[in-house]
Every structure is written in structure tokens, then in C-alpha cells.
Amino acid sequence: MTKKHIDACIRESLETYFKDLRGAEPHAIYDMVIQVVEKPLLDVVMQHADGNQSRAADWLGINRNTLRRKLVDHKLIK
């Protein structure tokens, strides 16, 4: 999957979101998108890293402590 494909999927999803609003004003779109994208991103990366947080953090380009906090926030670990 290329960056272009991911971009196209996100654009299509956002267009559907706006259609589904049927003229209603959107609210806090940025936070909503980040929340919706971040959890599956973390979950899939952790699976491919075989649960190794250091490896996953490196792949994501974030600090291991930041990864751990995000995993807890999304209830992917306790």
C-alpha cells in the first residue's frame, strides 16, 4: 500500500463523513480523525512488532514512553 492509497482512503472516508452530516456543522474533526486513526495504527504496528514496544516505537518514530501512554489511553494495554 502506498502513501497515495492511504491518502485516497482517508479522503474518501472524510467525504463520506461530510455527506453523512447532511448539512449539519461538523465539530472537532481533527481530534476525531486522530483518535479514529491512531488506535488501529498502534494496534497493527504492535502486532507486527510482536508486542515489542521498543521496536514499534522505532517504527512509528516516537518515544517508547509516548507509545506506552498512547497504548494505555487506547486501552490496548493495561
N, C-alpha and C positions, 0 to 999 in steps of 0.2 A: 504494500500500500504506500502510495506516495503522499507527500505533503499536499499535493493538488487534490488527491482523492479525499483526504481528511477535511480539507478546506471546503470541498464541494458538499460533503455530508453535513458539515456544520451549517453552511449557508442554506441548504435545503431544509434542515430542521428549524432554523430560525424563521424562514419564510412560512413554514407550516405553523409555527407558534403565532406569528402575526396574523395569519389567516384565521386561526382558531380564536383569536381575541375578538374578531368580528367588530372592529371599531373601538373596542374598549382600550383605555390607556394602559400601556404596559407599566410595570413597576419593578425596579431593582433587577433589570435584566442581567447586568454584569455579574452580580452575586449569584443569581440563579444559574447562569451558564457555568460559572466556575465550579459551583457545588455539583452540578449535574455531570460535568466532565471529569472533575478531579477524582471522585470516588472510583469509577470504573478504571480510570488511568492507573491509580495506585494499586487497585486490586489485580489488574492484569500484569503490571510490572512486577509486583511481589510474587505472583505465581511463576512468572518466567525466571525470576531470580531465586526460585526455590526457597522463598521466605527469608533470604539473606538481605537484611536491611541495608547493610553497608554497600553491597553490590547494587541494590535497587536505587539507593540514594545517588550513587555514582552515575548510573544510567540516566536518572532524572535530572542530574546536575544540581542537586540540592544537598544541604547538610543532613547527615543522618538523624540528628535531633529534630530537625524540621520534619523529616519524613515520619519519624515516630509520632510526633504530635499530630500530624495530619491523619495517620493511621488510626490513632485513638479518637480524634474528632469524628472520623467517618465510621467509627465502630468496627474497623477491620481488625483491630487487636484490642486487648484489654489493657 
